[in-house]
Amino acid sequence: MTFAALLVDDSPDDRALVARELGRHFPDVRITEAGSPETLAAALDDGRFDIAITDYRLRFTDGITVLRELKRRFPARPVIMFTASGNEEIAVEAMKEGLDADITKTPKHYPRIGYAVRACLDNVAQRARAEQAQARLEIALRSAGMATWQYDPRDRTIAASSDLGPMLGQPPGHAPATVDAWLADIHDEDRPHVIDAWKAAFAGADHYRMQYRFRGADGIVRWIASSARVLRGADGKPSMVIGTAREVTADIETRQNLERKTGELERADRQKNEFLAILAHELRNPLGAARYSIALLRQAPDDAAARARAIDVIDRQIGHMAKMLDELLDLSRIAHNRIELERAPLDVRGIAELACENALPALEGKGHGLRLSLPAEPVMVVGDEVRLTQVVANLLVNAAKFTPAPGHIEVRVAREDLDAVIEVADDGIGIAPHRLDGVFEMFSQGETKAHGGTPGLGIGLAVVRSLVGLHGGTVRAFSAGADQGTRIRVTLPALAQSAPAAASGAPAADGGARGLRVLLADDNADAANLLALLLEAEGHTVHTGFDGITAMALAEAHRPDVMVLDIGMPGANGYEVARWVREQPWGAAVRLVAVTGWGIEHDGGQALDAGFDVRLVKPVDMAQLLAAVSGSPPG
């Protein structure tokens, strides 16, 4: 054993005796001697010793004073007092000051020095190992987010590490005063299970392990995972419970979110598979009818009645497939955020009337009665007329589909505070309460043909919810249950003042809409010539070109008021022509209208960057085009 010892004694002979005894037990010991105040002060300042041995009676001080200074400066280093003048009172005082061993200075007791030193150094080593183990345990518990606690059944006291308090919404170092106080703040649903587990551990199970919700003093409910072991005395009775606690709120929430998302994915997968099966069925039906019609035409080519019937069937079935295709395209646009709204002030009463006209074939085909309830005053919103009409028409068709004939369907329009309200109610099959929140989900349908229900893809209400959401509104379904009918309520932000609505369709004629000089450029000659005729019929003077170079030459020659430009033209595309126009001294006053077959996702804002005022997508509605040419808001 290698160590350094400090000998404090004013007697050189006594120091020599102690050094000899230490050398006999520890050949590698390094000894520093202090026999005067100066040498003692130097040794203490140097501090290179592991243990100190001091006499009690010194000419320059006393052993208690030396002991106090040693423990003040080096509290973990052991001190042995070796003296011939001590007594029991002095020994007790020294022990209170932290003395580690006391040996009487007599020839008989000199051999004890080595054993006392070894015992003291062993105690220091054991204490260091214990502190290291405790430090490692604390680091491990802290890394794991754990607190430790213990419960003494004899006095019913609880002690805990400082980390437990924050788990209970308390400051560090807090521990529950009693078991009952701890149980009182456990969630009502979890408390009985915790009590049962606690009793089982005391009854003989020994191990206790639970997860429970705890209402902290700060009002926050946390999930706590706690485990413990019951220690028993010689009599077999519980003597101590030692346990750990860890907050697992984040773990529980992550697991619950994962379970919820897994359930949602499984449900979505089932809905997708069912949707694909329905889609295949719904497509086969019109294809089958069309094929039978073609066979009929081949079998009786000269039968006028058969030919008319076959053509009627083919036309009707193509219309059915076209409607399904439109729904699928709407879903795709919505999913990829590619719906473009043409917003304008609208009277919701007109929207309801248009929707009823569009849905009339579906209603009359089932023999349903329709009631339209409209207020006397306009109910104004800002929205896309086509899309809002589609919303109400979808609701009407859905109501007709799920209402046994002859049924009754009502459309009601009203203004309620800051909202414009549209309600579509029927007396049909109704919706089960647990399905009310899910009817607007993708691929959701109450009773599909796969279950013996009505035909359709089950995506109409999903499109409704998305379109209403794009307008800043909400949609909800209400039903008292099976066979109790359904009411769908759409709310949209209403305009602050319900001014009379402008008529839909072509823009209102005014002095600025007539007699404009229009330059039209499109590499599709047929489309360009027909469009020129339509614009001329509106009173405009039109010059036509079929490529970008010609368009620039005509513009330089005629200085048009409006230029309607295709984007994908040879020579120079529409973007290049537009940029050239804006660079001309007269170009700032020209109204530039882009007409393109590319969707907004392909354009990426290039049209506006190039200087276009308006961008229209082919096939262009004539009302929109005329409004764009005249500079009027689209109807």
PEPE-V597798 format. One record per run of one state. SS is the DSSP state (H for helix, E for strand, - for the rest). FROM is the first residue (numbers start at 1). LEN is the number of residues. Records with the same first field share a line. If there is no record, write none. Layout:
SS: FROM-LEN / FROM-LEN
This chain:
-: 1-3 / 9-3 / 26-4 / 35-2 / 47-4 / 55-2 / 58-4 / 74-4 / 84-4 / 97-4 / 105-7 / 144-2 / 153-4 / 161-3 / 168-11 / 185-1 / 187-1 / 206-1 / 216-5 / 233-5 / 248-1 / 300-4 / 336-7 / 366-3 / 374-6 / 402-6 / 417-2 / 427-6 / 439-9 / 452-2 / 455-5 / 471-3 / 479-7 / 495-16 / 514-3 / 522-3 / 538-3 / 546-2 / 559-3 / 567-7 / 584-3 / 590-1 / 597-3 / 604-2 / 611-3 / 618-4 / 631-5
E: 4-5 / 30-5 / 51-4 / 57-1 / 62-1 / 78-6 / 101-4 / 146-7 / 157-4 / 186-1 / 207-9 / 221-12 / 238-10 / 343-5 / 369-5 / 380-5 / 408-9 / 419-8 / 448-1 / 454-1 / 474-5 / 486-9 / 517-5 / 541-5 / 562-5 / 591-6 / 614-4
H: 12-14 / 37-10 / 63-11 / 88-9 / 112-32 / 164-4 / 179-6 / 188-18 / 249-51 / 304-32 / 348-18 / 385-17 / 433-6 / 449-3 / 460-11 / 511-3 / 525-13 / 548-11 / 574-10 / 587-3 / 600-4 / 606-5 / 622-9
